[in-house]
């Protein structure tokens, strides 16, 4: 993310945002890349997927108490709906997002 302000504005929007807090040196984080691509293809415009490098954005990681990477957090209108640390399969991510999107409609 370019600025803290733009990140803050993004997660407060009407579209749910799935944030992947990661690190370049993290092996499991690299495993998440194709999973996030598959999730994005399946969900389309129902969710925005954003990656945040914890080494370049330590303030964001601290604010959301990210203690390990990868950590995935689903935001909607500025609120945390779901969070999970570790590698998460694409079908589980799709299910989680669909569940929360359906509850918000």
Backbone as ProteinMPNN parsed JSONL, in Angstrom:
{"seq_chain_A": "XXXXXXXXXXXXXXXXXXXXXXXXXXXXXXXXXXXXXXXXXXXXXXXXXXXXXXXXXXXXXXXXXXXXXXXXXXXXXXXXXXXXXXXXXXXXXXXXXXXXXXXXX", "coords_chain_A": {"N_chain_A": [[0.854, -1.174, 0.0], [0.45, 2.244, -0.693], [0.108, 4.406, 1.082], [-0.705, 4.907, 4.549], [-3.109, 6.18, 4.918], [-4.548, 5.666, 2.504], [-4.851, 2.902, 2.728], [-6.419, 2.742, 5.025], [-8.732, 4.058, 4.106], [-9.499, 2.291, 2.094], [-10.178, -0.12, 3.459], [-12.412, 0.733, 4.771], [-14.394, 0.875, 2.958], [-17.375, -0.001, 0.959], [-17.11, -2.439, -0.309], [-16.069, -5.657, 0.626], [-12.778, -6.308, 1.925], [-10.056, -8.35, 1.581], [-7.216, -8.774, 3.303], [-3.894, -9.635, 2.951], [-1.415, -10.068, 5.062], [1.953, -10.227, 4.762], [5.362, -11.446, 4.27], [8.309, -11.014, 2.35], [10.357, -12.875, 2.672], [9.117, -15.106, 3.667], [8.221, -18.421, 3.429], [5.633, -19.869, 3.562], [4.037, -17.65, 2.962], [4.63, -17.18, 0.293], [3.443, -19.418, -0.772], [0.819, -18.67, -0.578], [0.31, -16.92, -2.685], [-0.58, -18.082, -5.315], [-2.948, -19.145, -4.329], [-4.377, -16.898, -3.498], [-4.707, -15.697, -5.99], [-6.368, -17.563, -7.27], [-8.582, -17.39, -5.575], [-9.329, -14.732, -6.019], [-10.091, -14.893, -8.718], [-12.328, -16.566, -8.508], [-14.063, -15.103, -6.86], [-14.28, -12.583, -7.982], [-15.612, -9.358, -8.357], [-16.719, -9.278, -5.853], [-15.067, -9.058, -3.702], [-12.153, -7.267, -2.631], [-8.726, -7.914, -2.936], [-5.863, -7.43, -1.1], [-2.402, -7.049, -0.643], [-0.146, -6.727, 2.031], [3.008, -5.895, 2.907], [4.643, -6.759, 5.737], [7.151, -5.98, 6.601], [7.651, -3.619, 5.251], [5.521, -2.13, 6.029], [5.204, -1.783, 8.952], [3.632, -0.411, 10.823], [0.945, -0.834, 10.109], [0.815, -3.597, 10.46], [1.284, -3.768, 13.223], [-0.907, -2.296, 14.195], [-3.05, -3.998, 13.635], [-2.372, -6.159, 15.088], [-0.746, -8.22, 14.018], [1.006, -11.04, 14.373], [2.26, -13.157, 13.23], [3.173, -14.408, 9.988], [1.866, -15.889, 6.998], [-0.894, -13.674, 7.629], [-4.294, -13.401, 7.31], [-6.853, -11.058, 6.944], [-10.214, -10.194, 6.903], [-11.922, -7.38, 6.03], [-14.714, -5.156, 6.364], [-16.309, -2.225, 5.772], [-14.564, -1.005, 7.57], [-14.5, -2.702, 9.74], [-13.28, -5.662, 11.338], [-14.056, -8.736, 10.079], [-13.236, -11.346, 9.985], [-10.371, -13.356, 10.698], [-7.295, -15.061, 10.104], [-4.391, -16.938, 10.651], [-1.607, -18.294, 8.875], [-1.378, -20.657, 6.098], [-4.177, -20.71, 4.009], [-6.576, -22.616, 2.351], [-7.868, -22.029, -0.99], [-10.611, -22.642, -1.443], [-11.647, -22.475, 1.138], [-11.238, -19.759, 1.702], [-12.943, -18.607, -0.213], [-15.412, -19.586, 0.695], [-15.551, -18.36, 3.245], [-15.566, -15.591, 2.587], [-17.892, -15.504, 0.966], [-19.796, -16.212, 2.902], [-19.726, -14.011, 4.703], [-20.313, -11.896, 2.977], [-22.883, -12.583, 2.143], [-24.237, -12.35, 4.58], [-24.241, -9.632, 4.885], [-25.85, -8.552, 2.989]], "CA_chain_A": [[0.0, 0.0, 0.0], [1.273, 3.44, -0.811], [0.04, 5.208, 2.305], [-1.592, 4.412, 5.596], [-4.423, 6.777, 4.689], [-5.257, 4.959, 1.442], [-5.213, 1.598, 3.278], [-7.534, 2.991, 5.931], [-9.907, 4.36, 3.284], [-9.866, 1.081, 1.361], [-10.855, -1.095, 4.317], [-13.674, 1.311, 5.243], [-15.322, 0.926, 1.834], [-18.535, -0.888, 0.912], [-16.693, -3.755, -0.791], [-15.177, -6.34, 1.568], [-11.364, -6.325, 1.544], [-9.263, -9.418, 2.182], [-5.839, -8.292, 3.384], [-2.87, -10.646, 3.207], [-0.199, -9.536, 5.673], [2.965, -11.195, 4.365], [6.755, -11.005, 4.21], [8.977, -11.552, 1.167], [11.204, -13.999, 3.077], [8.256, -16.127, 4.274], [7.836, -19.501, 2.517], [4.181, -20.036, 3.5], [3.456, -16.472, 2.3], [4.776, -17.41, -1.143], [2.434, -20.419, -1.117], [-0.487, -18.01, -0.632], [0.125, -16.139, -3.912], [-1.52, -18.711, -6.257], [-4.234, -19.321, -3.644], [-5.064, -15.602, -3.577], [-5.098, -15.497, -7.389], [-7.535, -18.42, -7.5], [-9.679, -16.797, -4.809], [-9.727, -13.527, -6.744], [-10.807, -15.311, -9.928], [-13.623, -17.136, -8.133], [-14.93, -14.117, -6.21], [-14.448, -11.415, -8.839], [-15.779, -8.033, -7.748], [-17.337, -9.377, -4.524], [-14.056, -8.76, -2.684], [-10.851, -6.761, -3.072], [-7.635, -8.593, -2.243], [-4.735, -6.515, -0.957], [-1.245, -7.619, 0.054], [0.593, -5.746, 2.823], [4.309, -6.39, 3.35], [4.792, -6.329, 7.133], [8.456, -5.34, 6.785], [7.557, -2.264, 4.706], [4.379, -1.463, 6.666], [5.097, -2.305, 10.321], [2.56, 0.257, 11.575], [-0.307, -1.544, 9.82], [0.909, -4.907, 11.112], [1.109, -3.546, 14.663], [-2.272, -1.84, 14.461], [-3.96, -5.141, 13.57], [-1.78, -7.197, 15.935], [-0.248, -9.328, 13.21], [2.146, -11.61, 15.091], [2.89, -14.134, 12.346], [2.779, -14.283, 8.589], [0.837, -14.951, 6.554], [-2.133, -13.459, 8.368], [-5.349, -12.883, 6.442], [-7.924, -10.383, 7.677], [-11.299, -9.719, 6.052], [-12.513, -6.14, 6.526], [-15.867, -4.579, 5.671], [-16.681, -0.946, 6.388], [-13.636, -0.711, 8.648], [-14.567, -3.687, 10.819], [-12.714, -6.983, 11.068], [-15.082, -9.771, 10.072], [-12.611, -12.672, 10.104], [-8.914, -13.362, 10.562], [-6.69, -16.392, 10.183], [-2.958, -16.982, 10.375], [-1.179, -19.506, 8.189], [-1.866, -20.886, 4.739], [-5.602, -21.034, 3.977], [-6.939, -23.058, 1.004], [-8.731, -21.119, -1.751], [-12.033, -22.922, -1.245], [-12.026, -21.95, 2.45], [-11.328, -18.298, 1.573], [-14.169, -18.306, -0.964], [-16.523, -19.866, 1.606], [-15.574, -17.322, 4.287], [-16.01, -14.323, 1.999], [-19.304, -15.659, 0.589], [-20.589, -16.208, 4.135], [-19.835, -12.656, 5.237], [-20.99, -11.047, 1.99], [-24.302, -12.94, 2.206], [-24.782, -11.805, 5.827], [-24.276, -8.167, 4.815], [-26.776, -8.118, 1.927]], "C_chain_A": [[0.893, 1.227, 0.0], [1.256, 4.281, 0.458], [-0.909, 4.559, 3.301], [-3.001, 4.929, 5.37], [-5.189, 6.012, 3.616], [-5.673, 3.563, 1.907], [-6.441, 1.743, 4.164], [-8.824, 3.263, 5.16], [-10.414, 3.108, 2.579], [-10.657, 0.12, 2.244], [-12.164, -0.566, 4.893], [-14.743, 1.329, 4.157], [-16.45, -0.092, 1.926], [-18.191, -2.3, 0.445], [-15.79, -4.405, 0.254], [-13.75, -6.394, 1.025], [-10.669, -7.441, 2.319], [-7.809, -8.98, 2.132], [-4.923, -9.453, 3.761], [-1.645, -9.934, 3.761], [0.879, -10.597, 5.468], [4.361, -10.604, 4.519], [7.414, -11.712, 3.027], [9.755, -12.821, 1.503], [10.421, -15.208, 3.584], [7.803, -17.166, 3.241], [6.338, -19.718, 2.429], [3.475, -18.851, 2.819], [3.527, -16.635, 0.781], [3.772, -18.453, -1.624], [1.05, -19.788, -1.262], [-0.744, -17.303, -1.956], [-0.819, -16.821, -4.908], [-2.899, -18.939, -5.635], [-5.041, -18.03, -3.712], [-5.511, -15.306, -5.004], [-6.344, -16.315, -7.713], [-8.766, -17.85, -6.797], [-10.223, -15.565, -5.519], [-10.528, -13.879, -7.994], [-12.204, -15.817, -9.59], [-14.582, -16.087, -7.582], [-15.167, -12.863, -7.043], [-14.575, -10.127, -8.051], [-16.422, -8.085, -6.36], [-16.369, -9.031, -3.405], [-12.828, -8.16, -3.355], [-9.806, -7.516, -2.269], [-6.417, -7.686, -2.278], [-3.629, -7.226, -0.188], [-0.497, -6.497, 0.768], [1.868, -6.41, 3.341], [4.565, -5.86, 4.76], [6.134, -5.655, 7.396], [8.454, -3.903, 6.274], [6.452, -1.453, 5.375], [4.191, -1.961, 8.099], [3.981, -1.652, 11.137], [1.226, -0.446, 11.354], [-0.313, -2.902, 10.508], [0.696, -4.775, 12.619], [-0.319, -3.165, 15.007], [-3.249, -3.01, 14.516], [-3.389, -6.374, 14.266], [-1.397, -8.447, 15.147], [1.033, -9.826, 13.87], [2.901, -12.639, 14.258], [2.407, -13.918, 10.932], [2.771, -15.665, 7.948], [-0.318, -14.85, 7.561], [-3.115, -12.814, 7.408], [-6.429, -12.267, 7.317], [-8.942, -9.878, 6.662], [-11.945, -8.515, 6.727], [-13.761, -5.801, 5.721], [-16.301, -3.353, 6.451], [-15.854, -0.668, 7.644], [-13.617, -1.711, 9.788], [-13.933, -5.004, 10.384], [-13.837, -8.009, 11.179], [-14.503, -11.146, 10.377], [-11.111, -12.499, 10.021], [-8.404, -14.775, 10.771], [-5.208, -16.26, 9.881], [-2.626, -18.31, 9.72], [-1.771, -19.606, 6.797], [-3.317, -21.347, 4.814], [-5.951, -21.45, 2.549], [-7.935, -22.105, 0.337], [-10.203, -21.382, -1.48], [-12.51, -22.445, 0.127], [-12.155, -20.427, 2.398], [-12.612, -17.895, 0.859], [-15.381, -18.496, -0.058], [-16.669, -18.77, 2.661], [-16.106, -16.011, 3.725], [-17.481, -14.402, 1.617], [-20.208, -15.589, 1.814], [-20.789, -14.785, 4.639], [-20.519, -11.702, 4.268], [-22.49, -11.314, 2.041], [-24.958, -12.356, 3.454], [-24.978, -10.293, 5.755], [-25.296, -7.647, 3.797], [-28.156, -7.883, 2.491]], "O_chain_A": [[1.957, 1.24, 0.619], [2.291, 4.812, 0.861], [-1.787, 3.775, 2.942], [-3.975, 4.213, 5.6], [-6.374, 5.733, 3.798], [-6.739, 3.083, 1.522], [-7.387, 0.961, 4.064], [-9.887, 2.757, 5.521], [-11.622, 2.892, 2.481], [-11.692, -0.399, 1.824], [-12.948, -1.337, 5.446], [-15.872, 1.75, 4.405], [-16.488, -0.926, 2.831], [-18.902, -3.251, 0.769], [-14.842, -3.775, 0.722], [-13.54, -6.511, -0.182], [-10.691, -7.47, 3.55], [-7.234, -8.832, 1.054], [-5.146, -10.152, 4.749], [-0.918, -9.273, 3.02], [0.743, -11.726, 5.937], [4.526, -9.43, 4.851], [7.111, -12.87, 2.74], [9.802, -13.746, 0.693], [11.02, -16.236, 3.899], [7.09, -16.835, 2.294], [5.8, -19.752, 1.323], [2.439, -19.03, 2.178], [2.591, -16.27, 0.07], [3.3, -18.381, -2.758], [0.202, -20.31, -1.986], [-1.901, -17.102, -2.325], [-1.792, -16.192, -5.324], [-3.906, -18.926, -6.343], [-6.247, -18.06, -3.955], [-6.577, -14.727, -5.21], [-7.268, -15.817, -8.356], [-9.86, -17.833, -7.362], [-11.436, -15.379, -5.609], [-11.532, -13.232, -8.292], [-13.16, -15.528, -10.31], [-15.788, -16.172, -7.814], [-16.151, -12.156, -6.829], [-13.752, -9.834, -7.183], [-16.647, -7.039, -5.75], [-16.79, -8.743, -2.285], [-12.5, -8.494, -4.494], [-9.972, -7.736, -1.069], [-5.993, -7.231, -3.34], [-3.89, -7.919, 0.796], [-0.244, -5.443, 0.184], [1.812, -7.366, 4.114], [4.69, -4.651, 4.957], [6.247, -4.845, 8.316], [9.175, -3.057, 6.803], [6.448, -0.225, 5.296], [3.136, -2.503, 8.43], [3.441, -2.277, 12.049], [0.46, -0.637, 12.299], [-1.327, -3.312, 11.073], [-0.002, -5.592, 13.219], [-0.88, -3.649, 15.99], [-4.167, -3.021, 15.337], [-3.863, -7.492, 14.061], [-1.683, -9.573, 15.554], [2.031, -9.107, 13.917], [4.053, -12.955, 14.553], [1.357, -13.316, 10.706], [3.577, -16.521, 8.312], [-0.66, -15.817, 8.242], [-2.808, -11.807, 6.77], [-6.867, -12.865, 8.3], [-8.585, -9.22, 5.686], [-12.45, -8.612, 7.846], [-13.851, -6.123, 4.537], [-16.621, -3.432, 7.637], [-16.367, -0.166, 8.644], [-12.807, -1.588, 10.707], [-14.032, -5.408, 9.226], [-14.482, -8.14, 12.22], [-15.176, -12.003, 10.949], [-10.626, -11.592, 9.344], [-8.989, -15.571, 11.505], [-4.819, -15.547, 8.955], [-3.277, -19.323, 9.974], [-2.556, -18.758, 6.372], [-3.653, -22.252, 5.578], [-5.651, -20.707, 1.614], [-8.739, -21.458, 1.009], [-10.972, -20.437, -1.305], [-13.667, -22.05, 0.267], [-13.08, -19.865, 2.985], [-13.291, -16.956, 1.273], [-16.281, -17.656, -0.045], [-17.776, -18.309, 2.936], [-16.991, -15.39, 4.314], [-18.245, -13.48, 1.905], [-21.272, -14.971, 1.765], [-21.91, -14.398, 4.968], [-21.232, -10.793, 4.695], [-23.286, -10.377, 1.989], [-26.106, -11.914, 3.4], [-25.796, -9.738, 6.489], [-25.574, -6.449, 3.747], [-29.07, -7.514, 1.754]]}, "name": "protein", "num_of_chains": 1, "seq": "XXXXXXXXXXXXXXXXXXXXXXXXXXXXXXXXXXXXXXXXXXXXXXXXXXXXXXXXXXXXXXXXXXXXXXXXXXXXXXXXXXXXXXXXXXXXXXXXXXXXXXXXX"}
